[in-house]
Every structure is written in structure tokens, then in C-alpha cells.
Amino acid sequence: MSIYVGNLSYTAKEEDLEQVFGEYGKVKRITLPADRETGRPRGFAFVEMEDDAAEDKAIEALDGSEWMSRELKVNKAKPREPRDRSSGGWS
């Protein structure tokens, strides 16, 4: 399972997140999405940790905490829902 990290500072880097989440266990992977058109960070990330216990500790400790002058929103990531292609004007 992944952790969703929202309300991130746009200056946050993968290394920053690895340092913060590394305090709660081994970080396996960090995904820091960027806007397709501008290449700028989108203000959220996904963090995968080695085990569920570490994820739970990180979520409990970091949700609502202030980091880089922002109040973080940290919770279990929800599976991505399939998009309905018929309603977007795409054929």
C-alpha cells in the first residue's frame, strides 16, 4: 500500500521526503508527480514503505503536522479509479 502526502510545498524534493519518512522505517519508493504541461510539482506525493507498521507510524505522526510551512495531509492512498473516457470528449 502507498501513503498519499498532500499539501506539499512545491519546493519539496524526493530526498526531503525520504529523510522525513525514513524516521519511521525504510522507504521503498517515492513518486512526486509533476504537471504534464509545465513540469512543475503538483503539490502531492506517494510514498511506499517497506512494511505496513512503518506506514501506519508515519501516517499517525505526520498527518496534520507542519512541514516546510505547510500543514501536511497524510493518509493511506486510495486505488486510482478508472476514468470514463466517454464523457471527456475523447473518442
Rosetta blueprint (number, residue, H / E / L):
1 M L
2 S E
3 I E
4 Y E
5 V E
6 G E
7 N L
8 L L
9 S L
10 Y L
11 T L
12 A L
13 K L
14 E H
15 E H
16 D H
17 L H
18 E H
19 Q H
20 V H
21 F H
22 G H
23 E L
24 Y L
25 G L
26 K L
27 V E
28 K E
29 R E
30 I E
31 T E
32 L L
33 P L
34 A E
35 D L
36 R L
37 E L
38 T L
39 G L
40 R L
41 P E
42 R L
43 G L
44 F E
45 A E
46 F E
47 V E
48 E E
49 M E
50 E L
51 D L
52 D H
53 A H
54 A H
55 E H
56 D H
57 K H
58 A H
59 I H
60 E H
61 A H
62 L H
63 D L
64 G L
65 S L
66 E E
67 W E
68 M L
69 S L
70 R E
71 E E
72 L L
73 K E
74 V E
75 N E
76 K E
77 A L
78 K L
79 P L
80 R L
81 E L
82 P L
83 R L
84 D L
85 R H
86 S H
87 S H
88 G L
89 G L
90 W L
91 S L
